[in-house]
Amino acid sequence: MEYIKSQYSRMLNEAEYNRYMLMAAILLTQGCVLTPLAGLILEMNSVSMGISIVFAFATIVSNIAHMSMKAILPTFLLSILANILLILIHLI
Protein backbone atom coordinates (compact mmCIF):
# COMPACT_ATOMS: atom_id res chain seq x y z
CA MET A 1 0.00 0.00 0.00
CA GLU A 2 2.89 2.32 0.77
CA TYR A 3 4.30 1.72 -2.71
CA ILE A 4 1.02 2.79 -4.33
CA LYS A 5 0.92 5.98 -2.24
CA SER A 6 4.49 6.88 -3.12
CA GLN A 7 3.88 6.24 -6.83
CA TYR A 8 0.71 8.37 -6.70
CA SER A 9 2.54 11.20 -4.93
CA ARG A 10 5.39 11.03 -7.43
CA MET A 11 2.92 11.13 -10.34
CA LEU A 12 1.19 14.20 -8.86
CA ASN A 13 4.52 15.98 -8.34
CA GLU A 14 5.45 15.34 -11.96
CA ALA A 15 2.00 16.55 -13.05
CA GLU A 16 2.67 19.93 -11.42
CA TYR A 17 5.39 20.58 -14.01
CA ASN A 18 2.97 19.87 -16.88
CA ARG A 19 0.11 21.81 -15.32
CA TYR A 20 -0.90 23.90 -18.34
CA MET A 21 -0.82 21.01 -20.77
CA LEU A 22 -2.89 18.89 -18.39
CA MET A 23 -5.31 21.75 -17.80
CA ALA A 24 -5.84 22.14 -21.52
CA ALA A 25 -6.34 18.39 -22.01
CA ILE A 26 -8.77 18.15 -19.08
CA LEU A 27 -10.82 21.15 -20.19
CA LEU A 28 -10.88 19.92 -23.78
CA THR A 29 -11.98 16.44 -22.76
CA GLN A 30 -14.54 17.69 -20.26
CA GLY A 31 -15.97 20.52 -22.33
CA CYS A 32 -15.87 19.08 -25.83
CA VAL A 33 -16.34 15.35 -25.33
CA LEU A 34 -17.79 14.20 -22.02
CA THR A 35 -20.39 16.83 -21.18
CA PRO A 36 -21.85 17.19 -24.71
CA LEU A 37 -22.01 13.42 -25.17
CA ALA A 38 -23.67 12.90 -21.81
CA GLY A 39 -26.02 15.82 -22.49
CA LEU A 40 -27.04 14.45 -25.87
CA ILE A 41 -27.76 10.99 -24.52
CA LEU A 42 -29.55 12.24 -21.41
CA GLU A 43 -31.69 14.70 -23.38
CA MET A 44 -32.66 11.94 -25.79
CA ASN A 45 -34.05 10.06 -22.78
CA SER A 46 -35.72 13.19 -21.32
CA VAL A 47 -33.54 13.12 -18.21
CA SER A 48 -32.05 16.16 -16.52
CA MET A 49 -28.28 16.36 -16.85
CA GLY A 50 -27.71 18.10 -13.51
CA ILE A 51 -25.07 15.67 -12.24
CA SER A 52 -23.04 15.99 -15.42
CA ILE A 53 -23.15 19.78 -15.27
CA VAL A 54 -22.15 19.86 -11.60
CA PHE A 55 -19.10 17.69 -12.28
CA ALA A 56 -18.21 19.75 -15.35
CA PHE A 57 -18.29 22.98 -13.33
CA ALA A 58 -16.32 21.38 -10.48
CA THR A 59 -13.61 20.37 -12.95
CA ILE A 60 -13.56 23.76 -14.65
CA VAL A 61 -13.48 25.72 -11.37
CA SER A 62 -10.70 23.58 -9.91
CA ASN A 63 -8.62 24.21 -13.04
CA ILE A 64 -9.30 27.94 -13.16
CA ALA A 65 -8.51 28.33 -9.44
CA HIS A 66 -5.05 26.76 -9.96
CA MET A 67 -5.69 24.17 -7.29
CA SER A 68 -3.07 21.49 -6.85
CA MET A 69 -3.13 18.40 -8.99
CA LYS A 70 -4.10 16.48 -5.85
CA ALA A 71 -7.51 18.12 -6.16
CA ILE A 72 -7.84 18.43 -9.93
CA LEU A 73 -7.11 14.87 -11.02
CA PRO A 74 -9.51 13.11 -8.59
CA THR A 75 -12.24 15.60 -9.50
CA PHE A 76 -11.70 14.94 -13.19
CA LEU A 77 -11.58 11.17 -12.71
CA LEU A 78 -14.80 11.28 -10.68
CA SER A 79 -16.39 13.33 -13.45
CA ILE A 80 -15.33 10.80 -16.07
CA LEU A 81 -16.68 7.94 -14.00
CA ALA A 82 -20.01 9.67 -13.33
CA ASN A 83 -20.51 10.61 -16.98
CA ILE A 84 -19.67 7.12 -18.21
CA LEU A 85 -22.05 5.59 -15.68
CA LEU A 86 -24.82 8.00 -16.71
CA ILE A 87 -24.28 7.20 -20.36
CA LEU A 88 -24.25 3.44 -19.75
CA ILE A 89 -27.35 3.54 -17.56
CA HIS A 90 -29.34 5.37 -20.20
CA LEU A 91 -28.09 3.37 -23.16
CA ILE A 92 -28.87 0.00 -21.60
DAZI-V863427 format. One record per residue. BURIAL is b if it has 24 or more other ideal C-beta (glycine too) atoms within 12 Angstrom, else e. D_LAST is the distance of its C-alpha to the last C-alpha in Angstrom with 2 decimals. Layout:
<<BURIAL	D_LAST> <BURIAL	D_LAST>>
This chain:
<<e	36.06> <e	38.92> <e	38.21> <e	34.63> <e	36.03> <e	38.75> <e	36.46> <e	34.16> <e	37.28> <e	38.68> <e	35.52> <e	35.61> <e	39.32> <e	38.80> <b	36.05> <e	38.67> <e	40.68> <e	37.83> <e	36.81> <e	36.93> <e	35.06> <b	32.28> <b	32.28> <e	31.94> <e	29.08> <b	27.20> <b	27.84> <e	26.93> <b	23.60> <b	22.80> <b	24.25> <e	23.47> <e	20.16> <b	18.01> <b	18.85> <e	18.82> <b	15.49> <b	13.91> <b	16.10> <e	15.17> <b	11.42> <b	12.26> <e	15.07> <e	13.21> <e	11.37> <e	14.86> <e	14.33> <e	17.23> <b	17.05> <e	19.85> <b	18.64> <b	18.10> <b	21.54> <e	23.23> <b	22.25> <b	23.30> <e	26.61> <b	27.16> <b	26.88> <b	29.11> <e	31.67> <b	31.98> <b	32.70> <e	35.14> <e	36.94> <e	37.67> <e	36.41> <e	36.68> <b	34.06> <e	33.66> <e	31.98> <b	30.30> <b	28.40> <e	26.76> <b	25.81> <b	24.27> <e	22.42> <b	21.09> <b	20.00> <b	18.18> <e	16.41> <b	15.50> <b	14.27> <e	12.12> <e	10.62> <b	10.21> <b	8.63> <e	6.05> <e	5.58> <b	5.57> <e	3.80> <e	0.00>>
